[in-house]
Amino acid sequence: MEAVQVPIHRIFINGQWVESASGRTYEINNPAHTDQVLGAVQAAVVPDAEAAVEAAHAALKAWAGTPAPQRGAILYKAFELLRDRQDEFARSITLEEGKTLPDAKGEVKRSMNIMEYAAGEGRRMFGYTTPSELTNTVAYTVRRPLGVVAIITPWNFPLAIPAWKIAPALVCGNTLVFKPASSTPLTAVKLVELFEEAGLPPGVLNLVTGPGASVGDCLVNHPKVNGISFTGSTEIGSRLYVQAAETLKKVQCEMGGKNAVIVLADADIDKTLRGVVQGAFGSTGQRCTATSRVIVEESIYEPFIEELIRQTSQLKIGDGMDEGIDVSPTASESQYSKIMEYIGIGTEEGARLAYGGRGLTGPEYDGGYYVEPTIFTDVQEDMRIAQEEIFGPVLTVFKAVDLDDAIRLANSVKFGLSSSIYTHDLSKGFQYVDQVEAGMVHINSPTLGGEVHLPFGGMKASGVGAREQGTEAVNFFSEVVTVYIDYAASRTQAKFI
Ligand code: NAP
């Protein structure tokens, strides 16, 4: 049989699609059918990353000098192109990452929102004016770009996370080197093609598809890189944060989570269950905001678990491209192995495997990385499955005596990304908002998602540096310069009070 030719994508440096200096490429497979090769990309190496930084550095002056509304207009064009190609992008995400097509469409929609919003920031690049202490003096602030920024992204949102970093970084006048996750570079290539078509000048956005350990590491250490926007694991993020301090780069790291839902006895149980099941098993639990813990007030613990198991058992598992699928494969072999290992750890630690726990095989599943939605009950807070990020369709259930106990349990992990409470008691809801340690907090809605005009990110081991999205993004991607003008030019000496 004749071998099927797959597209081989190049890296993008200084407005040109070029081969890597390594002369090597690697293939990307569909996680639902691992024998299906989707395409190949360059195995970029350090000299490629260095060339990309040089190109970004060379393009900086002209891009930074382009009026922000004009930069915004190019972003708006990119938004329009994405709007026209929504289905194509959604298919690319599902094929490459494995999430269901409706989830992928949601990711594309969110990316469109981000690009549209960021385009408008070109007309809102506000500073402020304020009275000076000095006579005949005007004092105000302006924004300048950071410079060359490295964009380092994970595989679980191969379009939205790059978009929510690249769009605000560009509108603020920075030039970029984008290093996507090694397992999902194909959607990244499409995104860069989109910006190229939208009219971005050469060198403003560069793409290198290569390993984090070498290419990513080069960007983190490079003296001509002024800022880093990273999303990924806490392990890599915390290491990168230390390294970047050596060259005093401005850094934002969005990292892991162990998000909890608290269910109080007065909650609307039907609505709560829908939120918990969606939060835990939607996108196969591979969202940073996925629900991985549910803390239930003891008076409703048993009936809640019974119904949770019943609803989980009704979820349809299969290829994300098929209709009506709730849970699709995990994204890669390493994801599959890690999740299965944690299921083994939970059982060994003495938690009760109340539902699921198997890797799925058989004609429908062979050749894909499928893990059954899994529920552990009777989980103790010191267990590894209670403390560590599993990042898959595994939910751990805890019993709480009351609200205080529930908040204590919610805060008992090192992470602090997203959190939720289900209750009709507003007083308890507000106590929770005041005390829970999470960057994003929900009352009566799942731990998931966020809106693009509001800050997104976590505290504790989930995030350092400025939040992403909303106006916070402009704060991160720009430097503020304070200006004093003595318009009478009459002073020989500044006299502050
Ligand atoms: P990861 O292993 O930390 O990788 C993230 C990115 O960092 C990848 O592009 C990776 O490249 C790169 N990288 C690896 N080693 C590096 C190094 N030494 N220097 C510079 N870059 C390096 O994370 P992941 O497995 O892709 O993503 C899953 C994690 O992301 C989970 O922990 C999840 O919670 C987190 N996440 C957080 C958020 C949030 O907003 N808080 C959102 C989504 C995901 P390679 O792919 O080549 O290794």
Boltz pocket constraint, residues with backbone or C-beta under 6 A from the ligand:
constraints:
  - pocket:
      binder: B
      contacts: [[A, 152], [A, 153], [A, 154], [A, 155], [A, 156], [A, 157], [A, 161], [A, 179], [A, 180], [A, 181], [A, 182], [A, 183], [A, 210], [A, 211], [A, 212], [A, 213], [A, 214], [A, 215], [A, 216], [A, 217], [A, 220], [A, 231], [A, 232], [A, 233], [A, 234], [A, 236], [A, 237], [A, 240], [A, 254], [A, 255], [A, 256], [A, 257], [A, 287], [A, 288], [A, 389], [A, 391], [A, 417], [A, 457], [A, 458], [A, 462]]
      max_distance: 6.0
